[in-house]
Amino acid sequence: MKKAKSTPSLATRAIHGTKLYAYKGPVTTPIYQTSTYRFESSEDAVRYAKGDPSVYVYTRYHNPTVRDVEEKLAVMENGEAALLFASGMAAISTAILAVTKAGNEIISTPGLYGGTYRWFRDELPKSDIAVKYIHPDRPAEIEKLANSRTTIVYFETPTNPTLDVVDIEAIVHHTRKAERKTGKKILIVIDNTFASILNQDPFHYGVDVITESATKYLGGHSDIMAGAVIGSEEYIKQVKTLAKYHGGCADPFAAFLLGRSLKTFELRVGRQNQNALALAKALEKHRKINRVLYPGLPSHPKHALAKKQMSGFGGMVLVEVKPSKGKSALETAAKVCDGLKVAVNAMSLGGVETLVSIPVYSSHIFMTDKELKTHGVTPGMIRISVGVEGVEDLIADFEQALE
């Protein structure tokens, strides 16, 4: 799935998708805000039943607006096909359940978005699906844990919220070795939300499937909910079948807004990369900050690996504040978030606005102290999703809030 040298740039693909040719029609794909479609004759129903993809019958199955964005996402992400969902979690859960059944096992790294981790912990066992965890710095453990019941190796990098960097190439290498041991195909699935395709191309390293919360950087305006799964045509066909029954399909209007947002994707995320690095450098020097975690900083433990597998370091920054006099680290973090004027105290990420959240109150709520320690999350941490505001304004805002 590695892109050919003649492939147009990401910016061009994000705007035009595959439509790099002259044709008569609207510049912007219309919103097909309809639940069902008229047949010219009953023969259309027969053609659909025989598998003709050009016949539209019901928007839960397919929709022209949604399909246009799916085609654009596939070509952007260097995949064969893509499927759009109503949310990132709908994308993740359907992508996994499409190939995993009762009695199967998943191997994962522990550093995951809290919603994914809690779904693994609380819901999958009800379906008799087990999740085993490896240390992210010891990918060879995959070979020890894999067996004939293993269907998926799942991970994300950089991780949410601690911005650890997992070696994609090593994960792929040891999974393929595990396949030879078990004699069974193991699907490698990555959540690429934090990096996005601008900063990281997992297919280049041999990953099979990309999942992404399109609510975040792909959407980029804090106004839609969407998720995406990208992979081979054969695999996406399996996922699409399950999506019809689970019903987490994308709404046409949300797809339209996402398609609009993709046109500025490279511009937005490129600016967020720049702002995040500048803010991280400034905060790293602040006397009230205990540590700053950002893959683009030389101080980051995995900076060398990030430079190797990422083309940009993303818009996410994690800071850990020092407790102020008479207050705990968590109380201090809350006071900083409440004191911001430019940055917005709100959950989520990837929008043009700078957002801050406290992981123990948001993404990693309802976790035990032991689980938080495994995830590397502490009470004094503030997760910053850096937007596209003037970076001088952002730096000044954090400085005044810290004081």
C-alpha positions as CSV (number, residue, x, y, z in Angstrom):
1,M,0.0,0.0,0.0
2,K,3.0,2.3,-0.2
3,K,2.2,5.2,-2.5
4,A,3.8,5.4,-5.9
5,K,6.2,8.3,-6.7
6,S,3.7,9.7,-9.3
7,T,0.9,10.0,-6.7
8,P,-0.3,13.6,-6.2
9,S,0.6,15.4,-3.0
10,L,-1.5,14.9,0.1
11,A,-2.9,18.5,-0.3
12,T,-4.1,17.7,-3.8
13,R,-5.6,14.3,-2.8
14,A,-7.4,15.9,0.2
15,I,-9.1,18.4,-2.1
16,H,-9.8,16.4,-5.3
17,G,-9.6,12.7,-4.2
18,T,-9.5,10.6,-7.3
19,K,-11.3,13.1,-9.5
20,L,-8.3,14.5,-11.3
21,Y,-10.0,14.8,-14.6
22,A,-12.5,17.0,-16.4
23,Y,-16.2,16.3,-15.8
24,K,-19.5,18.1,-15.8
25,G,-21.0,18.7,-12.4
26,P,-20.9,20.6,-9.1
27,V,-17.5,21.6,-7.7
28,T,-18.7,20.6,-4.2
29,T,-20.4,17.2,-3.7
30,P,-24.1,17.8,-2.9
31,I,-25.6,16.6,0.4
32,Y,-27.8,13.6,-0.4
33,Q,-29.9,14.1,2.8
34,T,-32.2,11.2,2.1
35,S,-32.9,7.9,3.9
36,T,-34.0,6.0,0.8
37,Y,-33.9,6.2,-3.0
38,R,-36.3,6.0,-5.9
39,F,-36.0,3.1,-8.3
40,E,-36.5,3.7,-12.0
41,S,-38.1,0.2,-12.1
42,S,-38.1,-2.9,-10.0
43,E,-35.1,-4.1,-12.1
44,D,-33.0,-1.7,-9.9
45,A,-33.8,-3.8,-6.9
46,V,-32.8,-7.0,-8.7
47,R,-29.5,-5.4,-9.8
48,Y,-28.8,-4.3,-6.2
49,A,-29.6,-7.9,-4.9
50,K,-27.0,-9.2,-7.4
51,G,-24.4,-6.8,-6.0
52,D,-24.4,-3.8,-8.3
53,P,-22.8,-1.1,-6.2
54,S,-24.2,1.7,-8.5
55,V,-27.7,1.1,-7.2
56,Y,-28.6,3.1,-4.1
57,V,-31.3,1.7,-1.9
58,Y,-30.9,3.0,1.7
59,T,-28.5,5.4,3.4
60,R,-27.6,3.0,6.2
61,Y,-26.2,0.8,3.4
62,H,-24.6,3.6,1.3
63,N,-25.0,7.2,0.3
64,P,-23.4,9.3,-2.6
65,T,-22.2,12.0,-0.2
66,V,-20.7,9.5,2.2
67,R,-19.2,7.5,-0.6
68,D,-17.5,10.5,-2.1
69,V,-15.7,11.2,1.2
70,E,-14.8,7.6,1.7
71,E,-13.1,7.5,-1.7
72,K,-11.2,10.7,-0.8
73,L,-10.1,9.3,2.6
74,A,-8.8,6.1,1.0
75,V,-6.7,8.0,-1.5
76,M,-5.5,10.4,1.2
77,E,-4.4,7.6,3.5
78,N,-2.8,5.5,0.8
79,G,-5.3,2.7,1.3
80,E,-7.4,0.6,-1.1
81,A,-10.8,1.5,0.5
82,A,-12.3,3.4,3.4
83,L,-15.5,3.3,5.4
84,L,-17.0,6.2,7.2
85,F,-18.8,5.8,10.6
86,A,-20.9,8.0,13.0
87,S,-18.0,8.2,15.5
88,G,-14.5,7.0,16.1
89,M,-15.6,4.3,18.6
90,A,-18.1,3.0,16.0
91,A,-15.2,2.7,13.6
92,I,-12.9,1.0,16.1
93,S,-15.5,-1.5,17.5
94,T,-16.8,-2.5,14.0
95,A,-13.3,-2.8,12.6
96,I,-12.4,-5.2,15.4
97,L,-15.7,-7.2,15.6
98,A,-15.7,-7.7,11.8
99,V,-12.8,-10.3,12.2
100,T,-13.1,-11.2,15.9
101,K,-15.6,-13.6,17.5
102,A,-16.2,-15.4,20.8
103,G,-13.1,-17.3,21.8
104,N,-10.7,-15.1,19.9
105,E,-7.9,-12.9,21.4
106,I,-6.5,-9.5,20.8
107,I,-3.0,-8.4,21.6
108,S,-2.6,-4.7,22.4
109,T,-0.3,-2.1,23.9
110,P,-1.7,-0.6,27.1
111,G,-1.4,3.1,26.1
112,L,-4.8,3.6,24.5
113,Y,-7.6,6.2,24.3
114,G,-9.6,5.6,27.5
115,G,-12.8,4.8,25.6
116,T,-11.0,2.0,23.7
117,Y,-9.4,0.7,26.8
118,R,-12.6,0.6,28.8
119,W,-14.4,-1.1,25.8
120,F,-11.6,-3.7,25.8
121,R,-11.8,-4.1,29.6
122,D,-15.5,-4.0,30.3
123,E,-17.4,-5.0,27.1
124,L,-15.3,-7.5,25.1
125,P,-15.1,-10.1,27.9
126,K,-18.9,-10.3,27.8
127,S,-18.5,-11.6,24.2
128,D,-15.8,-14.0,25.4
129,I,-13.1,-12.0,23.6
130,A,-9.8,-11.6,25.6
131,V,-7.3,-8.8,25.3
132,K,-3.7,-9.4,26.3
133,Y,-1.2,-6.6,26.7
134,I,2.5,-6.3,25.8
135,H,5.0,-3.7,27.0
136,P,5.2,-1.1,24.2
137,D,9.0,-1.3,24.4
138,R,9.1,-5.1,24.1
139,P,7.3,-5.9,20.9
140,A,8.8,-9.3,20.8
141,E,6.3,-10.3,23.5
142,I,3.8,-10.5,20.6
143,E,5.4,-13.7,19.5
144,K,5.0,-15.2,23.0
145,L,1.4,-14.2,23.4
146,A,0.1,-15.0,19.9
147,N,-1.7,-18.3,19.3
148,S,-4.3,-19.7,16.9
149,R,-7.0,-17.6,18.6
150,T,-5.2,-14.3,18.0
151,T,-7.0,-12.2,15.4
152,I,-5.6,-8.7,15.9
153,V,-2.6,-6.7,17.1
154,Y,-3.9,-3.3,18.1
155,F,-2.0,-0.2,19.1
156,E,-1.9,3.6,18.8
157,T,1.0,5.9,18.4
158,P,1.6,8.6,19.6
159,T,-0.5,7.4,22.5
160,N,-3.4,9.2,24.2
161,P,-2.7,11.2,26.3
162,T,1.0,10.6,27.3
163,L,2.4,10.9,23.7
164,D,4.5,7.8,24.0
165,V,5.8,6.7,20.6
166,V,5.5,3.0,19.7
167,D,7.8,1.5,17.1
168,I,5.5,0.7,14.2
169,E,8.1,-1.2,12.2
170,A,8.9,-3.4,15.2
171,I,5.2,-4.2,15.9
172,V,4.8,-5.3,12.3
173,H,8.0,-7.3,12.3
174,H,7.1,-9.3,15.4
175,T,3.5,-9.8,14.3
176,R,4.6,-11.3,11.0
177,K,6.9,-13.6,12.9
178,A,4.0,-14.6,15.1
179,E,1.9,-15.4,12.0
180,R,4.6,-17.8,10.9
181,K,4.5,-19.5,14.3
182,T,0.7,-19.7,14.5
183,G,0.1,-20.3,10.8
184,K,-2.7,-17.8,10.9
185,K,-3.2,-14.2,9.5
186,I,-3.1,-11.6,12.3
187,L,-4.5,-8.2,11.4
188,I,-2.4,-5.2,12.5
189,V,-4.6,-2.3,13.4
190,I,-3.5,1.2,14.4
191,D,-5.4,4.1,15.7
192,N,-3.7,7.0,13.9
193,T,-5.8,9.8,15.3
194,F,-3.1,11.7,17.2
195,A,-0.6,11.7,14.3
196,S,-3.0,11.8,11.3
197,I,-1.9,10.9,7.8
198,L,0.0,14.2,7.5
199,N,2.5,13.2,10.1
200,Q,2.5,9.4,9.9
201,D,1.8,6.8,7.1
202,P,1.3,3.5,8.8
203,F,0.7,1.6,5.6
204,H,4.3,2.4,4.6
205,Y,5.4,0.3,7.5
206,G,3.1,-2.7,6.7
207,V,0.2,-2.0,9.0
208,D,-3.0,-3.6,7.6
209,V,-5.7,-1.3,8.9
210,I,-6.0,2.4,10.0
211,T,-8.7,3.5,12.3
212,E,-9.2,7.2,13.1
213,S,-11.6,9.4,14.9
214,A,-12.6,11.8,12.1
215,T,-14.1,14.0,14.7
216,K,-10.6,15.2,15.4
217,Y,-7.9,16.3,12.9
218,L,-9.8,15.2,9.8
219,G,-12.9,17.1,10.8
220,G,-10.9,19.8,12.5
221,H,-13.7,22.2,13.5
222,S,-15.2,20.7,16.6
223,D,-18.6,20.4,14.8
224,I,-19.0,16.8,13.7
225,M,-18.8,13.2,15.0
226,A,-17.3,10.7,12.6
227,G,-14.9,7.8,12.4
228,A,-13.0,6.1,9.6
229,V,-11.6,2.7,8.8
230,I,-9.1,2.3,6.0
231,G,-7.7,-0.9,4.6
232,S,-7.8,-3.4,1.8
233,E,-11.0,-3.7,-0.4
234,E,-11.5,-7.3,0.9
235,Y,-11.3,-6.3,4.5
236,I,-13.5,-3.1,4.1
237,K,-16.1,-5.3,2.5
238,Q,-16.2,-7.4,5.7
239,V,-16.5,-4.3,7.9
240,K,-19.2,-2.8,5.7
241,T,-21.3,-5.9,6.1
242,L,-21.2,-5.7,9.9
243,A,-21.7,-1.9,9.8
244,K,-25.1,-2.4,8.2
245,Y,-26.2,-4.5,11.1
246,H,-24.6,-2.5,13.9
247,G,-25.9,0.7,12.3
248,G,-23.1,3.1,13.3
249,C,-23.1,4.5,9.7
250,A,-22.2,8.1,8.9
251,D,-24.9,10.8,8.4
252,P,-24.8,12.5,5.0
253,F,-24.6,16.0,6.4
254,A,-21.7,15.1,8.7
255,A,-20.0,13.5,5.7
256,F,-20.5,16.7,3.8
257,L,-18.9,18.8,6.6
258,L,-16.0,16.3,6.8
259,G,-15.5,16.6,3.0
260,R,-15.4,20.3,3.3
261,S,-12.9,20.1,6.2
262,L,-10.5,17.8,4.3
263,K,-9.9,20.6,1.8
264,T,-7.9,22.6,4.5
265,F,-6.5,19.5,6.2
266,E,-2.9,20.0,5.3
267,L,-3.0,23.7,6.1
268,R,-4.6,23.3,9.4
269,V,-2.6,20.4,10.7
270,G,0.7,21.9,9.4
271,R,0.0,25.0,11.4
272,Q,-1.0,23.0,14.5
273,N,2.4,21.1,14.2
274,Q,4.2,24.5,14.2
275,N,2.2,25.9,17.1
276,A,2.6,22.8,19.2
277,L,6.3,22.7,18.9
278,A,6.7,26.4,19.8
279,L,4.3,26.1,22.8
280,A,6.1,22.9,24.0
281,K,9.4,24.7,23.9
282,A,8.1,27.7,25.8
283,L,6.4,25.6,28.5
284,E,9.4,23.3,28.9
285,K,11.3,26.3,30.3
286,H,8.5,27.4,32.8
287,R,9.4,27.0,36.4
288,K,5.9,25.8,37.3
289,I,6.0,22.9,34.8
290,N,7.3,19.6,36.0
291,R,7.7,18.1,32.5
292,V,6.5,18.5,29.0
293,L,5.9,15.5,26.7
294,Y,6.0,16.3,23.0
295,P,7.6,14.0,20.4
296,G,9.2,16.9,18.7
297,L,11.3,17.9,21.7
298,P,14.8,16.4,22.1
299,S,13.9,15.8,25.7
300,H,11.2,13.3,24.7
301,P,12.3,9.8,25.6
302,K,11.3,8.5,22.1
303,H,12.4,11.6,20.1
304,A,14.7,9.6,17.8
305,L,12.0,7.1,17.0
306,A,9.5,9.8,16.3
307,K,11.9,11.5,13.9
308,K,12.3,8.1,12.1
309,Q,8.7,7.2,11.6
310,M,6.9,10.6,11.7
311,S,7.1,13.4,9.1
312,G,5.7,15.9,11.7
313,F,5.2,15.7,15.4
314,G,1.5,16.6,15.7
315,G,-0.6,19.1,17.5
316,M,-0.9,17.4,20.9
317,V,1.2,18.5,23.9
318,L,1.1,17.0,27.4
319,V,2.3,19.0,30.5
320,E,2.5,18.0,34.1
321,V,2.2,20.9,36.5
322,K,4.0,21.2,39.8
323,P,1.6,21.4,42.8
324,S,1.2,25.0,44.0
325,K,1.3,25.9,47.7
326,G,-1.4,24.3,49.6
327,K,-2.9,22.5,46.6
328,S,-2.5,19.1,45.1
329,A,-1.2,18.6,41.6
330,L,-4.8,17.9,40.4
331,E,-6.2,21.1,42.0
332,T,-3.3,23.0,40.5
333,A,-4.0,21.6,37.0
334,A,-7.7,22.5,37.3
335,K,-6.8,26.0,38.4
336,V,-4.6,26.4,35.3
337,C,-7.3,25.2,33.0
338,D,-9.9,27.5,34.6
339,G,-7.5,30.5,34.2
340,L,-7.0,30.2,30.5
341,K,-8.6,32.8,28.3
342,V,-7.6,31.9,24.7
343,A,-7.4,28.2,25.1
344,V,-10.8,26.5,25.8
345,N,-11.4,24.1,28.7
346,A,-13.2,21.3,26.8
347,M,-12.8,17.6,26.0
348,S,-11.8,16.4,22.6
349,L,-9.0,17.5,20.3
350,G,-7.9,18.3,16.8
351,G,-10.0,21.4,16.2
352,V,-8.8,24.8,15.1
353,E,-9.4,26.0,18.7
354,T,-6.8,25.2,21.3
355,L,-8.5,22.8,23.8
356,V,-7.3,21.7,27.2
357,S,-8.4,18.8,29.4
358,I,-7.3,16.9,32.5
359,P,-6.9,13.2,31.6
360,V,-8.0,11.9,35.0
361,Y,-11.2,13.9,34.6
362,S,-11.8,13.1,30.9
363,S,-10.2,10.4,28.6
364,H,-8.9,8.3,31.6
365,I,-11.8,8.7,34.0
366,F,-13.1,5.6,35.8
367,M,-9.7,4.0,35.9
368,T,-8.0,2.6,39.0
369,D,-4.7,4.0,40.3
370,K,-3.0,0.9,39.0
371,E,-4.4,1.4,35.5
372,L,-3.5,5.0,35.5
373,K,0.1,4.0,36.4
374,T,0.2,1.5,33.6
375,H,-1.0,4.2,31.2
376,G,1.5,6.7,32.6
377,V,-1.2,9.1,33.6
378,T,-0.7,11.4,36.7
379,P,-3.2,13.8,38.3
380,G,-1.2,16.9,37.5
381,M,-1.3,16.3,33.7
382,I,-3.0,18.7,31.3
383,R,-3.5,17.5,27.7
384,I,-3.3,20.4,25.2
385,S,-4.7,20.1,21.7
386,V,-3.0,23.0,20.1
387,G,-5.0,25.0,17.6
388,V,-4.2,27.5,14.8
389,E,-4.4,30.7,16.9
390,G,-1.4,33.1,17.0
391,V,1.2,31.2,18.9
392,E,2.3,34.3,20.8
393,D,-1.2,34.6,22.1
394,L,-1.2,30.9,23.2
395,I,2.2,31.2,25.0
396,A,1.1,34.3,26.8
397,D,-2.2,32.7,27.8
398,F,-0.5,29.7,29.4
399,E,2.0,31.8,31.1
400,Q,-0.7,34.0,32.7
401,A,-2.7,31.0,33.7
402,L,0.3,29.3,35.3
403,E,1.1,32.4,37.3
